[in-house]
Amino acid sequence: MKNIESWNIKEHNLEYIDKTHTYICDGVIVPSITQILKVKFNNKYDNIPKATLQRAAELGTQMHEVIQNYEEKGTESDIKELRNYKFLKKQYKWECLANEVPVILWHDNEIIGAGRLDMVMELDGQKGIADLKRTSTLDKEYLGYQLNLYRLAYQQSYGEKIEVLRGIHLREDVRKFVKIPINEELTIQLIETMKGQ
């Protein structure tokens, strides 16, 4: 991955510094979607040893890269997660439209965050967003908030309606395609809680 990436979204310049996981919009550092989620899920991984978290992050990054390379270049890999991804894709018949899509999040005409969502998909004729997870258990509440934030940010950034949210849970022999409800009210509540801090 490049050290600094940049995009133009709605006449705004968004930059991402990989080394520090920092988003900069028009020269100002803005919180990532993950940081916004910490308003509600602050202590999510506090009881897990650092080495375990580091290993999990490495395996998660590898899985994301393998699936992105498969979708964008047709590159094959023998990791189980890709085999299971392909199985789910064949079973549920979605089309991957884009990977690692940058978004900016606004509230009351102010830029309050940015991020990159895993996948824009088409499923049953509807445009959707999916998130790839390699966690030992799938936290549907966290995923619900995450995908709803990305949905709002994507719609604001690109002016296209998102009608479907899905979690794709892949871990060794685990393969699940999980429907996540759209909940705009919950998303706005979380943003307003963050703004009030």
Secondary structure, DSSP 8 states (H G I E B T S, - for coil): --SEEEEEETTEEEEEETTTTEEEETTEEE-BHHHHHHHHHTTTTTTS-HHHHHHHHHHHHHHHHHHHHHHHH------HHHHHHHHHHHHHTEEEEEEEEEEEEEETTEEEEEEEEEEEEEETTEEEEEEEE--SS--HHHHHHHHHHHHHHHHHHH-----EEEEEEEETTEEEEEE----HHHHHHHHHHHHH-
